[in-house]
Amino acid sequence: MAFRLFLLLTGFGLAVSGGVSLIIYLNLLATGLNLTDYLSFVSTRFECYLLLIGIIIISVSIYYPDHRQEK
């Protein structure tokens, strides 16, 4: 149970970090980049992948079955 909570909080932290990075990079649209250039730039930045990694970790911590409770 404690490990699942640790995974949940870690995933949440990574998702927040990646989401904030995506929002910060939205300022590039104000400098004249179009949406295609923005998506191309964001896809090359590792910190933007943290949002996806965090969501996957959160999903695993919530939905992965705990075999110890079946006994």
C-alpha positions as a LaTeX table, in Angstrom:
\begin{tabular}{lrrr}
\hline
Residue & $x$ (\AA) & $y$ (\AA) & $z$ (\AA) \\
\hline
Met1 & 0.00 & 0.00 & 0.00 \\
Ala2 & 2.80 & 2.41 & 0.83 \\
Phe3 & 4.55 & 1.59 & $-2.44$ \\
Arg4 & 1.39 & 2.38 & $-4.39$ \\
Leu5 & 1.07 & 5.71 & $-2.60$ \\
Phe6 & 4.71 & 6.45 & $-3.41$ \\
Leu7 & 4.08 & 5.64 & $-7.09$ \\
Leu8 & 0.97 & 7.79 & $-7.12$ \\
Leu9 & 2.76 & 10.80 & $-5.65$ \\
Thr10 & 5.79 & 10.33 & $-7.90$ \\
Gly11 & 3.58 & 10.09 & $-10.98$ \\
Phe12 & 1.65 & 13.15 & $-9.88$ \\
Gly13 & 4.87 & 15.13 & $-9.46$ \\
Leu14 & 6.12 & 14.11 & $-12.89$ \\
Ala15 & 2.78 & 14.92 & $-14.50$ \\
Val16 & 2.70 & 18.37 & $-12.90$ \\
Ser17 & 6.27 & 19.05 & $-13.99$ \\
Gly18 & 5.53 & 18.03 & $-17.59$ \\
Gly19 & 2.27 & 19.96 & $-17.68$ \\
Val20 & 3.93 & 23.12 & $-16.40$ \\
Ser21 & 6.63 & 22.76 & $-19.05$ \\
Leu22 & 3.99 & 22.49 & $-21.78$ \\
Ile23 & 2.26 & 25.59 & $-20.47$ \\
Ile24 & 5.53 & 27.52 & $-20.30$ \\
Tyr25 & 6.37 & 26.56 & $-23.87$ \\
Leu26 & 3.01 & 27.96 & $-24.98$ \\
Asn27 & 4.76 & 31.34 & $-24.86$ \\
Leu28 & 6.45 & 30.32 & $-28.10$ \\
Leu29 & 3.11 & 30.80 & $-29.84$ \\
Ala30 & 3.21 & 34.47 & $-28.86$ \\
Thr31 & 6.60 & 34.88 & $-30.54$ \\
Gly32 & 5.21 & 33.93 & $-33.93$ \\
Leu33 & 5.44 & 30.16 & $-34.11$ \\
Asn34 & 2.40 & 28.34 & $-35.42$ \\
Leu35 & 0.85 & 25.28 & $-33.81$ \\
Thr36 & 2.74 & 22.84 & $-36.04$ \\
Asp37 & 6.10 & 24.37 & $-35.10$ \\
Tyr38 & 5.09 & 24.34 & $-31.42$ \\
Leu39 & 4.18 & 20.64 & $-31.51$ \\
Ser40 & 7.38 & 19.87 & $-33.40$ \\
Phe41 & 9.46 & 21.69 & $-30.78$ \\
Val42 & 7.63 & 20.17 & $-27.81$ \\
Ser43 & 8.07 & 16.65 & $-29.19$ \\
Thr44 & 11.86 & 17.09 & $-29.00$ \\
Arg45 & 11.93 & 18.21 & $-25.34$ \\
Phe46 & 12.31 & 15.51 & $-22.67$ \\
Glu47 & 10.62 & 17.51 & $-19.91$ \\
Cys48 & 7.40 & 17.52 & $-21.91$ \\
Tyr49 & 7.40 & 13.72 & $-21.95$ \\
Leu50 & 7.22 & 13.80 & $-18.16$ \\
Leu51 & 3.49 & 14.48 & $-18.43$ \\
Leu52 & 2.92 & 11.24 & $-20.32$ \\
Ile53 & 5.26 & 9.26 & $-18.05$ \\
Gly54 & 3.52 & 10.65 & $-14.97$ \\
Ile55 & 0.06 & 9.74 & $-16.27$ \\
Ile56 & 1.24 & 6.20 & $-17.02$ \\
Ile57 & 2.71 & 5.82 & $-13.51$ \\
Ile58 & $-0.50$ & 7.15 & $-11.93$ \\
Ser59 & $-2.57$ & 4.72 & $-13.99$ \\
Val60 & $-0.38$ & 1.79 & $-13.02$ \\
Ser61 & $-0.53$ & 2.69 & $-9.33$ \\
Ile62 & $-4.32$ & 2.94 & $-9.39$ \\
Tyr63 & $-5.42$ & 0.18 & $-11.77$ \\
Tyr64 & $-2.75$ & $-2.53$ & $-11.45$ \\
Pro65 & $-4.24$ & $-5.34$ & $-9.35$ \\
Asp66 & $-2.80$ & $-6.01$ & $-5.93$ \\
His67 & $-2.38$ & $-9.78$ & $-5.60$ \\
Arg68 & $-1.86$ & $-9.69$ & $-1.84$ \\
Gln69 & $-5.47$ & $-8.66$ & $-1.18$ \\
Glu70 & $-6.93$ & $-11.69$ & $-2.99$ \\
Lys71 & $-5.73$ & $-14.17$ & $-0.35$ \\
\hline
\end{tabular}
